[in-house]
Amino acid sequence: MPALSRTEDPTPQSRCRFALRWCDITPPADIYHRMWGAAKHERATGVHRPLRATVTVFAPMEGSERQILLALDHCVMGATEHANLVAQAAEIGGVTKQEILVVFSHTHGAGLMGLDRANLPGGDLIPPYLHSLGEKAGALIRDAIASIQPAGIVYGRGKCSLATHRDFWDGKQFVCGHNPGVPADDTVIVARVTDDHGKRLASIVNYACHPTTLAWENTLISPDYIGAMRELVERDTGAPCLFLQGASGELGPREGFVGDTAVADRNGRELGYAALSALTALPAAGTTFVYAGPVVSGATLGSWKHQSIDLAAKATWRLQRWHEPLKYRPGQPTSEQVQNDLANLQRDEAAARAAGDETRAADCRAMAERKNRLLHRLHQLPPGETYPIKVVLWHLGDALWLGVQGESYNLLQTKLRRRFPDKIIVVTTIAADWGASYLPPRELYDTGIYQESIACIAAGSLEQLIEAIANRIQTMKQ
């Protein structure tokens, strides 16, 4: 006799208190915008699609603990800008700074909002913009907390082929671009949030892919592919959509680094339809799919039905916040060395322009931009022998929610999901300030790949981080 088949096909879900509020945070259309070293412009020339800030509050069904996500349509922030934002938002929102985790969609079309750019064309608009961003974030937090309510979260998995591997060997060097020879993680995690009457409160889309469709030729403020994805999902569902960027250190869109906004919209619709497919398949919160018995017909059929479940088991809540100490990479340049390199490149650029060599001048300008960013980052790195990378992990029913600072390679999420297949794991990276930079796997160090060449932490750090998170998860599950 065959073994008894499974008689239940459950859908992962959570029970908690929840609120989501969002607003437009599009900066002035002529603000400083140069995100790319190869860009020839300084100011933006207009807006492709609006940028958005979204505040999401998670809390247990009982108790005062909570986790606040502040999701921004920006690329990254420096330590000073991030600290100012969190302090201002916390004060206005009436919460502690520790409760707020800032996460970035990582769009490279939003511009570089650094206070060190204030003296550049359009840079004078950055300080007042950042101040208004803090005000808006604080107001969203205050409004979200006031509207928090019991909710059910139902999770699903989908697939999308938008993201491809981007560490490409062109025969002479590694470049950052589409590599069709290496498979990429195509996992889309979706969540539908509803109130106790079944009204949809939000849709959540978690996917790992650099928003680098638009690059140096683009002069418009843009959320990149996220804008069209969000528009599509919201139009179909009638509820706001929160996008969370996964571990995408080596992943980017197949067609990217262009100036055509139509490509960004097409990429967004590709992800949007994949997300909608997974969202459409989700059952009602508070139910499970069970075998109801045989029905005699032309064949003896197996009948399955949705059945209510005890929601108490889905209300599990455990929250941990910590800073994982990762060793700094040995042999990093000093600020003085970088300053000298920058001065040399600026002299070379001027000489090339005087000689009429615009190609050489453009290359020097791009390399100088790299040095400027490295200098800014070195000035803001914490002192000591280790970088305290920020991690927030909360266990919510059948799901684990993970926020991690820095740009981790995709190994972070694939390894954790393989290790804990019984849990949905929502992974959002590019959290807090960008000081941690990239976290590539150990074997990529000293290869010349861009991401490892600017990593400030030592080889083995990503592996250490994964193990530290896995150990915390294991403890949470006990």
VENZI-V344564 format. One record per backbone hydrogen bond with DSSP energy under -0.5 kcal/mol. NH is the residue of the N-H (numbers start at 1). CO is the residue of the C=O. If there is no record, write none. Layout:
# VENZI-V344564
NH	CO
NH	CO
This chain:
# VENZI-V344564
9	289
14	153
15	314
16	151
17	59
18	149
19	57
21	55
23	53
25	51
26	51
31	28
32	122
33	42
34	42
39	36
44	31
45	219
46	219
48	221
49	221
53	23
54	71
55	21
56	54
56	69
57	19
58	67
59	17
60	65
67	58
68	99
69	56
69	67
70	68
70	101
71	54
71	69
72	103
73	52
74	72
75	111
82	78
83	79
84	80
85	81
86	82
87	83
88	84
89	85
90	86
91	87
92	88
93	89
94	90
95	90
99	96
100	97
101	68
102	100
103	70
104	429
104	430
105	72
106	74
107	74
108	211
110	107
113	111
114	112
117	114
118	115
120	117
123	120
124	120
125	122
126	123
127	123
128	124
129	125
130	126
131	127
132	128
133	129
134	130
135	131
136	132
137	133
138	134
139	135
140	136
141	137
142	138
143	139
144	140
145	141
146	142
147	143
147	144
148	145
149	18
151	16
152	194
153	14
154	152
154	192
155	12
156	190
158	188
160	186
164	252
165	182
166	250
168	166
168	175
170	168
170	173
175	168
177	166
177	175
179	165
180	178
182	179
188	158
189	206
190	156
190	188
191	204
192	154
193	202
194	152
195	199
198	195
201	193
202	193
203	240
204	191
205	242
206	189
207	205
207	244
208	187
209	207
210	251
212	210
215	258
218	215
221	46
222	109
226	223
227	224
228	224
229	225
230	226
231	227
232	228
233	229
234	230
235	231
236	232
237	233
238	234
242	203
243	241
244	205
246	207
248	246
249	408
251	248
252	164
253	210
254	162
256	254
257	212
258	213
261	259
263	260
264	260
265	261
266	262
267	263
268	264
269	265
270	266
271	267
272	268
273	269
274	270
275	271
276	272
277	273
278	274
279	275
280	276
281	277
282	279
287	284
288	307
289	9
290	288
290	305
291	7
292	303
293	303
295	301
297	299
301	295
301	299
303	293
303	301
305	290
307	288
309	286
311	309
313	310
314	311
315	312
316	313
318	395
320	393
322	391
324	322
324	389
325	323
326	324
326	387
328	385
329	456
332	329
338	334
339	335
340	336
341	337
342	338
343	339
344	340
345	341
346	342
347	343
348	344
349	345
350	346
351	347
352	348
353	349
354	350
355	351
356	353
357	352
358	356
361	357
362	358
363	359
364	360
365	361
366	362
367	363
368	364
369	365
370	366
371	367
372	368
373	369
374	370
375	371
376	372
377	373
378	374
379	375
380	376
380	377
381	377
381	378
387	326
388	386
389	324
389	387
391	322
392	403
393	320
394	401
395	318
396	394
396	399
397	316
398	13
399	396
400	424
401	394
402	426
403	392
404	428
405	390
406	431
407	437
408	406
409	439
412	409
413	410
414	410
415	411
416	412
417	413
418	414
419	415
420	416
421	418
423	420
424	398
426	400
426	424
427	425
428	402
428	426
429	245
430	406
431	404
432	102
434	77
436	433
437	434
439	407
444	441
445	442
447	444
452	449
453	449
454	450
455	452
456	436
458	327
461	458
462	440
464	460
465	461
466	462
467	463
468	464
469	465
470	466
471	467
472	468
473	469
474	470
475	471
476	472
477	473
478	474
478	475
